[in-house]
């Protein structure tokens, strides 16, 4: 059985067409049903007039949501490709390498530190330090794994992967202790 490879330009065209169709369909989905033609009228000027409330929904809610989803998807795919390139392993992902554990640990330690803060200003804790320190925890974990894998002759990918698994397990253990301490501090259990 001979398997022919599809032309790359054709594959790119099909994927871009599917992305465009799905983005247009995302403009039509929501609590208020809006037709595809109305969505096109709201995005492309000069196709016709729309009622103000439909134009407001498309321009201020659905179009930014769609653009944000496309941007986040592109950034996540790029970061996944960078991680797989860094570890020279197509199976590398944040859970194996320890990034997820470090982020969870950073967020949990922040919540432990600010355990009484939600009584004063809950928005500060939820939207301020928790995501920031989750990012810091993920970054520090990645740097630690990368540093452990460095040898005088270069970087050892198997050592980095094993270090990532070990750091992930260690982060999980510390996360369990932090969760226990948070329950004691918060609820007196």
C-alpha positions, 0 to 999 in steps of 0.5 A: 500500500502506497500512501501519498503525501498531500501537498502542503499548500492544499493542507494549509488552505484547508486548515485556514478555511476551516479556521475561518468558518469556525471563527465565523460560526463563533460570532453566531453562537451565544445567548442571543441567536444571530445569523451568519449574514448578520455576523458578516454585516457586523464584521465587514462594513458596507454590507448593510445596516444592523440594529444597534443592539445586534451590532453592539453584541457582535462588535463589543462581545463576540468579535473580541471573544473570537479574536482572543480565542484565536490569539490564545490558541496560537500562543498555546500552540507556539509554547507547546512547540517551543517546549517540544523543541527545547526538550527534543521530545514530541511528547513533552508537555507541562505536566511531565516537565513540571511546569504545571506543578510549579504553577500550582505550587506558586498559586497555593503558596500565595493563597496560603500567605493571603489566607485572611486577605479575602475578608478585606479585598477578594479581588486583590487575591484572585486577580493580583498575586495568585496568577502572577505567582503561578507564573513565577512558580512555573518559570522557576520550575522550568529554569530549575529543570533546565539547570539540573539537565545541564552538564559540562558537555551540553544539555541532557534531554533524558536528565531534564525529563527525569528532573521534570518528573521529580520536580513535578512529584516534589511540587505535588507533595509540597502542594499537599502540605500547603493545602493541609496548612491552608485548611488549618489556617482558614477553617481550623480543621 
